[in-house]
Amino acid sequence: MDYIQNIINPAYVRGFSLQKLVSRCVELLSCIFMKEILRYLAGIAGPSGYGSNATAEEVTVDCSCLLPSHLTAVITGATSGIGAETARVLAKRGVRIVIAARNLRKAAEVKDKILQESPNAKILVLEIDLSSFTSIRRFCPEFLSLGLPLNILINNAGVFSQKLEFSEEKIEMTFATNYLGHYLLTEMLLEKMIETASQSGIEGRIIEVSSVIHRWVKRDSFSFNKIINPKIYNGTRAYAQSKLANVLHVKEMARQLKARNARVTINAVHPGIVKTGIVRAHKGFITDSLYFIASKLLKTVSQGASTTCYVALSPKTEGISGRYFADCNESTCSGLANDEDEAKKLWKQTTTLIQRRIRQ
């Protein structure tokens, strides 16, 4: 669930002062560029032919007849929300799905639902805990031992925690799961993706599900050591930092893949603010106003999954790498997210940390 939803959750804002509630309204509106608000609200199509109200099925319907057979996609966080919808739609388009999940019961339920709709779908479920380096290092050999190709990797899983928690490697949980786990997973599966693309002639695609909230991070607050072991914790800041790290990862990996002349692309996507059962707990002018504003910006789950599915399957994204997408169109990320030196520095710090923790 995108943290932005908490801004309009009455349970979250209860007890806020009027000034703070108004501030939250401003923060919510600032998530989308002002010049794009009318386009967003109206669902006006961008250059891709799709806009904010497009669904995952709509943006992939024309891809079905163009897709090569026997594509395989690994999707994290596919046990609910936009991850489950992404798995459903890709399976419907004939893609073999590997659901990489921590909760195997929920993953099995998603698999059963997909098979009810698409009886011929090929769905595998494998266990992974993205907050655990040990679990990731167990998952990757297990997947590779299956002898399957790997055409698409969708790093969708994400957590938000209002309280400070640590992974088994003693790393702040949000950053460990949302960024570090996906970094390690991608590194361990990358050679298989490059090999698959070379042998099949089909471009491999990696999609990082980020968020517009990455824009909230200021340069002076993005300190690697303070992020992994914060002295003062703020859930909003932790989530935003992890999403900024996702975009920086995309930028640096795209540069490295280009240098290798590898036929694999990597892009970041912002799914939008997705409806996930928000309940209005009480009435009042401010909360009603908050909900009214937010209701105009919220997407359905299928709309939230559309950009991921578009970037994963559309022929229009062929050869595009290192970009940031929103509403199924290329968009702009923050200046910090575009900083090449910052991306290289984060890459080096991440590599050093993971190698050190794995050796322990």
Secondary structure, 3 states (H helix, E strand, C coil): CCCHHHHCCHHHHCCCCHHHHHHHHHHHHHCCCHHHHHHHHHCCCCCCCCCCCCCHHHHHCCCCCCCCCCCEEEEECCCCHHHHHHHHHHHHCCCEEEEEECCHHHHHHHHHHHHHHCCCCCEEEEECCCCCHHHHHHHHHHHHCCCCCCCEEEECCCCCCCCCCECCCCCEHHHHHHHHHHHHHHHHHHHHHHHHHHHHCCCEEEEEECCHHHHHCCHHHCCHHHHHCCCCCCHHHHHHHHHHHHHHHHHHHHHHHHHCCCCEEEEEEECCEECCCCCCCCCCHHHHHHHHHHHCCEECHHHHCHHHHHHHHCHHHCCCCCCEEECCEEECCCCCCCCHHHHHHHHHHHHHHHHHHHHC
